[in-house]
Amino acid sequence: MAVECELCKQPIRSAAARARRIGSRCWRKLRPDQRAAIRRDPARIRAALSQPAPAVDGQLPLEPQEPSQ
């Protein structure tokens, strides 16, 4: 029985991709937080993908910041 990617419906061949139910081509397109959520619970793929993107401008701070209290 061939396993299909949950996102693009293409066949999955590697054992790691079968475990997470997402093919490597689609896996590379996900954000790190989406990948972490899918690794925690592969059955909840749709919930992980519907998470909004973090509210940042995409730039890392150049200087260390003090933790806010």
N, C-alpha and C positions, 0 to 999 in steps of 0.2 A: 504494500500500500504506500503510495507516494504522499508525503506530507507537503502541504502548500503553505506559502507565506501568507500570514493573515492580512497583509497590506496589499500585495500585488498579485497574489494567487499563483505565483510561479513555484515550481517544484523546489524543495529544499533538500540539499544533499548532505551537508555536514552535521555531525552530532550536536555541536553547540547551537547551530541554528535551529535544529529540530527541537531542542530543549526550550528555547525561548520563543519558538513558533514564528520567527521573523527571519527572512533570508538576509544574507550578508549585504546585499545591495541596498535593501531598505534600512538595515541596521546602521549603516554609515551615515544615513541622512537624519538620524534622530539626534536630539540634543542629549548631553550627558545626564541630565535629570530624568529624561524619559527612559533612557537606557537603564538607569538605576532602578526606576519603578518597575520596569518589565522584568529585570533580574529578580527582584523581590517576589513578584507574583505574576508569572507568565500568563495565567488565565485571565488577568485583568488588563489585557493589552489596550483595549479601547479607552478604558478609564485613564491609563497612563498617557495616552496620546492626546486626550482632551484637556490635559492640564494646561493652563495658560503659561505663556513664557514669563520668566522672571522680569520684574519691572526695573531693568537697568539699561544703561545706554550701550552696553557691550564693551566698555573700556575698563581696564583694570586700573586702580589707583597707582600712581607713580611713587607716592610717598606713603609710608605706613600711617594708618589712621588709628586714632584712639577709639577704644570700644565705647559705644554710647551706653549710658546707664539710665 
